[in-house]
């Protein structure tokens, strides 16, 4: 089983998929679905997928192709593991304290103006550091990979904090990520990322509705209609 997981391939039109590439993305999708429902298990499930995908991106073996490593994609897997520990701890504490009224581990909210400025500053600073680093390492497409890495960091941190905006950041990451994978010739994986992007849009809608419902629950007083 371990040999099959590490070295097995799955034939698809236009090439092959590594088994660990598929399994890693399945765990990632499961993590997204659990995160959509704001369940603590989203974090440990995601870590398993991160470990598997790191081995794929760091070796340049994506979709069975012998190419340069995608260090931006590999690097974000390492960051995911670190932030997942933080998110796991934060959501577990919130859950132990009672969690959200609808049963979720955390109550979604929009980031404040100050927090949004912080996200912008982190995005600029993160890209400024990631681009030259990836250029020196020799990653394929350091411009796009720097944004993928930086955006992934911000999105994962935003999820841990319970900010609705993190889904929007994920959308931007996926747009660039899918484009990068297509340009690099990794078509099967690009399709998987495209499917994942659909769940990201759905997750945004779910969290947006949950945030709105929590505000209504906190202030159920009906508003007076002007002109009535």
C-alpha positions as CSV (number, residue, x, y, z in Angstrom):
1,X,0.0,0.0,0.0
2,X,2.8,2.4,0.9
3,X,4.7,1.5,-2.3
4,X,1.5,2.2,-4.3
5,X,0.9,5.5,-2.5
6,X,4.5,6.8,-3.1
7,X,5.2,5.5,-6.6
8,X,1.8,4.5,-8.1
9,X,0.3,6.3,-11.1
10,X,-3.1,6.6,-12.6
11,X,-3.5,6.9,-16.4
12,X,-5.5,9.8,-17.6
13,X,-6.0,11.5,-21.0
14,X,-2.8,13.4,-21.8
15,X,-0.6,11.7,-19.3
16,X,-0.6,10.2,-15.8
17,X,-1.4,11.3,-12.3
18,X,0.7,10.3,-9.3
19,X,-1.3,8.5,-6.7
20,X,0.0,10.7,-3.9
21,X,-0.9,13.8,-6.0
22,X,-4.5,12.6,-6.3
23,X,-4.7,11.5,-2.7
24,X,-3.1,14.7,-1.5
25,X,-5.7,16.8,-3.4
26,X,-8.5,14.6,-2.1
27,X,-7.4,15.4,1.5
28,X,-7.1,19.0,0.5
29,X,-10.6,19.0,-0.8
30,X,-11.9,17.2,2.3
31,X,-10.2,19.9,4.4
32,X,-11.9,22.6,2.4
33,X,-15.3,21.0,2.9
34,X,-14.7,20.6,6.6
35,X,-13.5,24.2,6.8
36,X,-16.7,25.3,5.0
37,X,-18.7,23.7,7.9
38,X,-16.2,25.2,10.4
39,X,-15.2,21.8,11.9
40,X,-11.9,21.5,13.8
41,X,-11.1,18.3,11.8
42,X,-10.4,20.6,8.7
43,X,-6.9,21.3,10.1
44,X,-5.5,17.8,10.7
45,X,-7.0,16.4,7.5
46,X,-5.4,19.3,5.6
47,X,-2.0,18.5,7.1
48,X,-2.0,15.0,5.6
49,X,-2.7,16.4,2.1
50,X,0.0,19.1,2.6
51,X,2.7,16.5,3.3
52,X,1.8,14.4,0.3
53,X,1.6,17.4,-2.1
54,X,4.9,18.7,-0.8
55,X,6.7,15.6,-2.0
56,X,5.0,16.1,-5.5
57,X,5.8,19.7,-6.0
58,X,9.3,19.6,-4.5
59,X,10.5,16.8,-6.7
60,X,9.1,18.2,-10.0
61,X,7.1,15.0,-10.4
62,X,3.8,16.7,-10.9
63,X,1.5,14.6,-13.1
64,X,4.4,12.3,-13.8
65,X,6.3,15.0,-15.7
66,X,10.1,15.6,-15.1
67,X,10.2,19.4,-14.7
68,X,11.7,21.9,-12.4
69,X,10.3,21.9,-8.9
70,X,7.4,24.3,-8.2
71,X,9.0,25.7,-5.1
72,X,6.2,28.2,-4.5
73,X,3.7,25.4,-4.4
74,X,5.9,23.3,-2.3
75,X,6.8,26.1,0.1
76,X,3.1,26.8,0.8
77,X,2.6,23.2,1.9
78,X,5.2,23.8,4.6
79,X,3.5,27.0,5.7
80,X,0.1,25.3,5.6
81,X,1.4,22.8,8.2
82,X,2.6,25.5,10.5
83,X,-0.6,27.6,10.2
84,X,-2.7,24.5,10.5
85,X,-1.3,23.9,14.0
86,X,-2.2,27.4,14.9
87,X,-5.7,27.1,13.3
88,X,-6.3,23.7,15.0
89,X,-5.4,25.3,18.4
90,X,-7.5,28.4,17.9
91,X,-10.6,26.5,16.6
92,X,-10.3,23.9,19.4
93,X,-10.2,26.7,22.0
94,X,-13.2,28.4,20.4
95,X,-15.0,25.1,20.2
96,X,-14.3,24.3,23.9
97,X,-15.6,27.7,24.8
98,X,-19.0,27.0,23.2
99,X,-18.2,27.7,19.5
100,X,-20.7,29.3,17.2
101,X,-24.4,29.3,17.8
102,X,-25.0,27.2,14.7
103,X,-22.6,24.5,15.8
104,X,-19.4,25.6,14.0
105,X,-16.2,25.8,15.8
106,X,-15.9,29.5,15.1
107,X,-18.2,32.4,14.1
108,X,-17.3,33.9,10.7
109,X,-16.8,37.7,10.5
110,X,-15.5,40.2,8.1
111,X,-12.1,41.6,8.9
112,X,-11.9,45.1,10.3
113,X,-10.5,48.0,8.3
114,X,-7.3,47.7,10.3
115,X,-7.0,44.0,9.7
116,X,-7.6,44.5,6.0
117,X,-4.7,47.0,5.9
118,X,-2.6,44.4,7.7
119,X,-3.5,41.8,5.0
120,X,-2.5,44.2,2.2
121,X,0.8,45.0,4.0
122,X,1.6,41.3,4.5
123,X,0.7,40.6,0.8
124,X,3.2,43.3,-0.4
125,X,5.9,42.3,2.0
126,X,5.4,38.6,1.4
127,X,5.6,39.0,-2.4
128,X,8.7,41.2,-2.0
129,X,10.4,38.4,-0.1
130,X,9.1,35.4,-2.0
131,X,9.8,36.6,-5.6
132,X,13.6,37.0,-5.2
133,X,13.9,33.9,-3.1
134,X,12.1,31.8,-5.7
135,X,14.1,33.4,-8.5
136,X,17.4,32.4,-6.8
137,X,16.2,28.9,-6.0
138,X,15.1,28.4,-9.7
139,X,11.4,27.7,-9.3
140,X,9.3,27.5,-12.5
141,X,7.6,30.9,-13.0
142,X,8.8,32.8,-9.8
143,X,6.4,35.7,-10.5
144,X,3.2,33.7,-10.3
145,X,4.6,31.3,-7.8
146,X,5.4,34.2,-5.4
147,X,1.8,35.2,-5.5
148,X,0.6,31.7,-5.0
149,X,2.8,31.3,-2.0
150,X,2.0,34.7,-0.5
151,X,-1.7,34.4,-1.2
152,X,-1.9,31.0,0.3
153,X,-0.2,32.2,3.5
154,X,-2.8,35.0,3.9
155,X,-5.8,32.8,3.1
156,X,-4.8,30.1,5.6
157,X,-4.1,32.7,8.3
158,X,-7.5,34.4,7.5
159,X,-9.3,31.0,7.8
160,X,-7.7,30.5,11.3
161,X,-8.9,33.9,12.3
162,X,-12.4,33.3,11.0
163,X,-12.3,36.1,8.4
164,X,-14.8,35.7,5.5
165,X,-12.3,37.4,3.2
166,X,-10.0,34.4,3.2
167,X,-12.2,32.7,0.6
168,X,-11.8,35.7,-1.7
169,X,-8.0,35.5,-1.4
170,X,-8.3,31.7,-2.2
171,X,-10.2,32.6,-5.4
172,X,-7.4,34.9,-6.5
173,X,-4.8,32.2,-5.6
174,X,-6.7,29.6,-7.6
175,X,-7.0,31.8,-10.7
176,X,-3.2,32.3,-10.8
177,X,-2.6,28.7,-9.7
178,X,-4.7,27.1,-12.5
179,X,-3.1,29.4,-15.1
180,X,0.4,28.5,-13.9
181,X,-0.3,24.8,-14.0
182,X,-1.7,25.0,-17.6
183,X,1.3,27.0,-18.7
184,X,3.6,24.5,-17.2
185,X,1.7,21.7,-18.9
186,X,0.2,20.0,-15.9
187,X,-3.3,19.8,-17.3
188,X,-4.8,17.0,-15.1
189,X,-3.7,18.8,-11.9
190,X,-5.0,22.1,-13.3
191,X,-8.4,20.4,-13.8
192,X,-8.4,19.3,-10.1
193,X,-7.5,22.8,-9.0
194,X,-10.3,24.2,-11.1
195,X,-12.8,21.8,-9.4
196,X,-11.4,22.9,-6.0
197,X,-12.0,26.6,-7.1
198,X,-15.7,25.8,-7.4
199,X,-15.8,24.6,-3.8
200,X,-14.0,27.8,-2.8
201,X,-16.8,29.9,-4.3
202,X,-19.4,27.8,-2.5
203,X,-17.4,28.1,0.8
204,X,-17.5,31.9,0.4
205,X,-21.3,31.9,0.0
206,X,-21.7,29.5,3.0
207,X,-19.5,31.6,5.3
208,X,-21.1,34.9,4.1
209,X,-24.6,33.6,5.0
210,X,-23.3,32.3,8.4
211,X,-21.8,35.7,9.1
212,X,-25.0,37.5,8.2
213,X,-27.1,35.0,10.3
214,X,-24.8,35.6,13.3
215,X,-25.3,39.4,13.0
216,X,-29.1,39.0,12.9
217,X,-29.0,36.7,15.9
218,X,-27.0,39.3,17.9
219,X,-29.4,42.2,16.9
220,X,-32.9,40.7,16.2
221,X,-34.6,44.1,16.6
222,X,-36.6,44.9,13.5
223,X,-35.6,48.0,11.6
224,X,-38.2,50.7,11.1
225,X,-39.0,51.1,7.4
226,X,-38.6,54.7,6.2
227,X,-41.9,56.1,4.9
228,X,-44.2,53.5,6.6
